[in-house]
């Protein structure tokens, strides 16, 4: 929350000083990298690593922004650094998409295993209940079908 407020504040207050804006973004990225590295705020190790990767990507991107200030006069250098910035952003997007895809596949695998376990458990329950089915013996052939039959021909096991 503080980072967002700081970012919003610097856009309006420091709009005439792009160097200070880039410096503040870099400082906030370094601070968050240190915080994530030391405190490990996420329960999953992979989430902490992804957060560090994202912060490093933002830090590298903020360093690239220096090339688009009056500090660099060479248009060809700005052009090359622009492509480098596009490469950093693309790499960040690809890594995050792969992480999301991998997490989704792991979640689907766990859900499928739970579903399979429930199915096998229900099937085993049905097998156990098959032993409790009432078995009826066939009527002897000497009894006429039109006659009523007595309870002596029904046998329960």
GIRAFEN-V537491 format. One record per residue. N is the residue number from 1. SS is DSSP state (alpha for helix, beta for strand, coil for the rest). D_CENTER is the distance of its C-alpha to the mean C-alpha in Angstrom with 2 decimals. Layout:
BEGIN
((N/SS/D_CENTER) (N/SS/D_CENTER))
END
This chain:
BEGIN
((1/coil/22.85) (2/alpha/25.70) (3/alpha/24.14) (4/alpha/23.86) (5/alpha/27.40) (6/alpha/28.67) (7/alpha/27.22) (8/alpha/28.80) (9/alpha/32.00) (10/alpha/32.42) (11/alpha/32.09) (12/alpha/35.02) (13/alpha/37.14) (14/coil/36.86) (15/coil/36.90) (16/coil/40.11) (17/coil/38.76) (18/alpha/35.89) (19/alpha/36.36) (20/alpha/35.66) (21/alpha/32.58) (22/alpha/31.14) (23/alpha/32.35) (24/alpha/30.60) (25/alpha/27.24) (26/alpha/27.70) (27/alpha/28.76) (28/alpha/25.80) (29/alpha/23.40) (30/alpha/25.43) (31/alpha/25.46) (32/alpha/21.69) (33/alpha/21.38) (34/alpha/24.00) (35/alpha/22.46) (36/alpha/19.01) (37/alpha/20.92) (38/alpha/23.36) (39/alpha/21.68) (40/coil/18.12) (41/coil/16.81) (42/coil/13.35) (43/coil/13.46) (44/coil/11.28) (45/alpha/13.31) (46/alpha/10.69) (47/alpha/9.56) (48/alpha/13.33) (49/alpha/13.95) (50/alpha/11.59) (51/alpha/13.33) (52/alpha/16.61) (53/alpha/16.05) (54/alpha/15.42) (55/alpha/18.51) (56/alpha/20.55) (57/alpha/19.81) (58/alpha/21.07) (59/alpha/23.99) (60/alpha/24.99) (61/alpha/24.80) (62/alpha/27.00) (63/alpha/29.44) (64/alpha/29.62) (65/alpha/30.65) (66/alpha/33.84) (67/alpha/34.98) (68/alpha/35.19) (69/coil/37.51) (70/coil/41.29) (71/coil/40.83) (72/coil/40.42) (73/coil/43.24) (74/coil/42.50) (75/alpha/40.89) (76/alpha/40.20) (77/alpha/38.29) (78/alpha/36.30) (79/alpha/35.58) (80/alpha/34.33) (81/alpha/32.22) (82/alpha/30.79) (83/alpha/29.62) (84/alpha/28.27) (85/alpha/26.28) (86/alpha/24.91) (87/alpha/23.93) (88/alpha/22.09) (89/alpha/20.16) (90/alpha/19.42) (91/alpha/18.26) (92/alpha/15.87) (93/alpha/14.45) (94/alpha/14.30) (95/alpha/12.61) (96/alpha/9.80) (97/alpha/9.59) (98/alpha/9.79) (99/alpha/7.00) (100/alpha/4.67) (101/alpha/7.07) (102/alpha/7.24) (103/alpha/4.03) (104/alpha/5.25) (105/alpha/8.57) (106/alpha/8.44) (107/alpha/7.74) (108/alpha/10.46) (109/alpha/12.59) (110/alpha/12.75) (111/alpha/13.57) (112/alpha/16.12) (113/alpha/17.62) (114/alpha/18.14) (115/alpha/19.72) (116/alpha/21.88) (117/alpha/22.94) (118/alpha/24.02) (119/alpha/25.88) (120/alpha/27.67) (121/alpha/28.51) (122/alpha/30.00) (123/alpha/31.86) (124/alpha/33.32) (125/alpha/34.39) (126/alpha/36.15) (127/alpha/37.92) (128/alpha/39.15) (129/alpha/40.43) (130/alpha/42.35) (131/coil/44.85) (132/coil/45.66) (133/coil/46.78) (134/coil/50.46) (135/coil/52.47) (136/coil/55.44) (137/coil/58.41) (138/coil/60.10) (139/coil/63.40) (140/coil/66.50) (141/coil/68.16) (142/coil/71.47) (143/coil/70.18) (144/coil/70.83) (145/coil/67.79) (146/coil/69.66) (147/coil/70.58) (148/coil/68.35) (149/coil/66.88) (150/coil/66.95) (151/alpha/64.29) (152/alpha/65.67) (153/alpha/63.82) (154/coil/60.39) (155/coil/59.14) (156/coil/55.99) (157/coil/54.57))
END
